[in-house]
Amino acid sequence: MEDLDDDGLIKIENVDGEKYLLKSQLDQVERYARLHYDLSINMEGLDAIHNLLDRIEDMQSEIDKLRRRLKYYEQNNIL
């Protein structure tokens, strides 16, 4: 798990010498573990997958935004 922290894929908090993982990151850690152990994907591959998933999420947000704008124009007969 420290490798994931070192590569910036997750953030491990250090409190009084104890290392903690944020609850919000549990899903990500589980996904990375499955990819690593089930599919033998190395850290570089995990980093690439992480970056691609971030790009997909950004593009999906942009698509949603554009759909809302298109719906507005269609409803107001602007097109």
N, C-alpha and C positions, 0 to 999 in steps of 0.2 A: 504494500500500500504506500510505502514511502517513495517508491519509484514513481507512482502516480503523482504524488505531491511534488517531487523533484522536477518532473516534466510539466508541472502546472495544470494537470488535468483535474486535480481536486485540491482542496486546501485542508491541511491538517492543522488544527489549533493546538498550541502547546500551553497548557495551564499548570503552573506549579510542577513542572517536570513531567506531567502526564500528557500524552497525546490523545486528542479527541477528534472525531470526525463529525461534521455537522450532519444532523438528521436529514437535511434537504439533499445531501449528496449520496445517501445510501443507494438510491436507484442507479446513479451513475457508477458507483463502485461495483454494484452487482452486474451491470452491463459489461463493464471492463473485465471483470473476473470471468464472466461467461465467454467473452470473446477470446481472452487469453488462454483459459484452460480448455475450453471446448473446441476452439478453432485454431489454437496455437498461434495467435497473433501476438507479435512482439510489441514492445513499447512504442517503437516508431510507427508501427501500423495502427496502434491505438490512438496515437496523436493525430495521424492522418484521418482516421475515422472521426475523431472528435471534431477536427476542423471542418470536415465535410458535413457532419450533422449540424454544426453551427451555421454553415452557409445555407443548408436546406431550410433550417428554421427561419433565418433572415428572409430568404426568398419566399417562404410561405406567408410570413407576415406582410411582405410587400404585395403578394397576390391578394391577400384578404383586404388590404387597404385599397387596392385598385378595384376590386369587386364592389366594395362599398361606394367608391366614387362613381363607378359605372352605374350602379343601381340608383344613385341619387340623380344622375343625369337622365337616365331612362324614365324615372318617375316624374321628373319635371319637364319631360318632352324637350330637352335641350339638344338631344342628338338629332 
